[in-house]
């Protein structure tokens, strides 16, 4: 099993959610986060004063999938989340050791 975590631009959330649904994803966790990468933030003008925005608003998605689904899910996120501009985000894939469904006690793939 794999845990796929993706950081995307907020306005791409609906597109990515639709693409994940089409890829067979049953559930996902969405968190509003702030951060920066190579982009390093930007400056904005507000009421004539310039100020630096260090942390940009992003969306963090977390999806647990079986090994055979992971590539399809990564491709779905890449295709739906891309604008072709700096700051599109990143996708992290890591091994998931164990999953337990709290209500039933089901384990691993059955719990997904």
C-alpha positions as CSV (number, residue, x, y, z in Angstrom):
1,X,0.0,0.0,0.0
2,X,1.1,3.6,-0.6
3,X,0.3,6.9,0.9
4,X,0.2,9.7,-1.7
5,X,0.5,13.2,-0.4
6,X,0.2,16.1,-2.9
7,X,0.5,19.8,-2.4
8,X,-1.5,21.7,-5.0
9,X,-2.9,25.2,-5.8
10,X,-6.2,25.8,-4.0
11,X,-8.2,26.5,-7.2
12,X,-7.2,23.1,-8.7
13,X,-8.9,21.2,-5.9
14,X,-12.1,20.4,-7.7
15,X,-10.3,19.3,-10.9
16,X,-8.0,17.0,-8.9
17,X,-10.9,15.6,-6.8
18,X,-12.8,14.8,-10.0
19,X,-9.7,13.1,-11.6
20,X,-9.1,11.1,-8.4
21,X,-12.7,9.9,-8.4
22,X,-12.4,8.8,-12.1
23,X,-9.2,7.0,-11.1
24,X,-11.1,4.9,-8.5
25,X,-10.1,6.7,-5.3
26,X,-12.7,6.1,-2.6
27,X,-11.6,8.6,-0.1
28,X,-9.2,11.4,0.5
29,X,-8.1,13.9,3.2
30,X,-7.8,17.6,2.3
31,X,-6.0,20.2,4.5
32,X,-5.5,23.9,3.9
33,X,-1.8,24.6,4.4
34,X,0.7,27.4,3.8
35,X,4.2,27.1,2.6
36,X,6.8,27.9,0.0
37,X,9.2,26.1,-2.3
38,X,11.5,27.6,-4.9
39,X,8.9,30.3,-5.4
40,X,9.9,31.8,-2.1
41,X,6.6,33.8,-1.8
42,X,5.9,37.1,-3.5
43,X,5.3,40.8,-2.8
44,X,1.9,42.4,-2.9
45,X,0.6,46.0,-2.8
46,X,-2.1,46.8,-0.2
47,X,-3.4,50.4,0.2
48,X,-0.2,51.7,-1.2
49,X,2.1,49.7,1.0
50,X,4.2,46.9,-0.3
51,X,4.6,43.8,1.8
52,X,6.0,40.3,1.4
53,X,3.9,37.2,1.5
54,X,6.3,34.5,2.7
55,X,3.9,31.6,2.9
56,X,1.5,30.9,0.0
57,X,-1.8,29.2,0.5
58,X,-1.9,25.6,-0.7
59,X,-4.0,22.5,-0.4
60,X,-2.5,19.2,0.9
61,X,-4.2,16.0,-0.3
62,X,-3.6,12.6,1.3
63,X,-4.7,9.4,-0.4
64,X,-4.1,5.8,0.7
65,X,-4.2,3.3,-2.2
66,X,-3.1,-0.2,-3.1
67,X,0.2,-0.5,-4.8
68,X,-1.4,-1.2,-8.2
69,X,-3.4,2.1,-8.1
70,X,-0.5,4.4,-7.1
71,X,0.8,5.3,-10.6
72,X,-2.7,6.0,-11.9
73,X,-3.4,8.2,-8.9
74,X,-0.1,10.1,-9.3
75,X,-0.8,10.7,-13.0
76,X,-4.4,11.9,-12.3
77,X,-3.0,14.4,-9.8
78,X,-0.3,15.6,-12.1
79,X,-2.7,16.0,-15.1
80,X,-5.5,17.7,-13.2
81,X,-3.3,19.8,-10.9
82,X,-0.9,21.2,-13.4
83,X,-1.1,24.8,-14.7
84,X,2.4,24.7,-16.2
85,X,3.5,27.6,-14.0
86,X,5.8,27.8,-11.0
87,X,4.2,26.8,-7.7
88,X,2.1,23.9,-9.1
89,X,3.2,21.8,-6.1
90,X,4.7,18.4,-5.4
91,X,3.6,14.8,-5.0
92,X,5.1,12.5,-2.4
93,X,4.6,8.7,-2.5
94,X,5.7,6.6,0.5
95,X,5.1,3.1,1.8
96,X,2.1,2.6,4.1
97,X,2.9,-0.2,6.6
98,X,-0.5,-0.8,8.1
99,X,-4.1,0.5,7.9
100,X,-6.9,-0.3,10.4
101,X,-10.5,0.7,10.0
102,X,-11.6,1.7,13.5
103,X,-15.2,0.8,13.2
104,X,-14.8,-2.8,12.0
105,X,-11.2,-3.7,12.7
106,X,-10.5,-4.5,9.1
107,X,-6.9,-4.4,8.1
108,X,-4.7,-3.1,5.2
109,X,-6.4,-3.3,1.8
110,X,-9.7,-4.3,3.3
111,X,-9.6,-1.1,5.4
112,X,-9.1,1.2,2.4
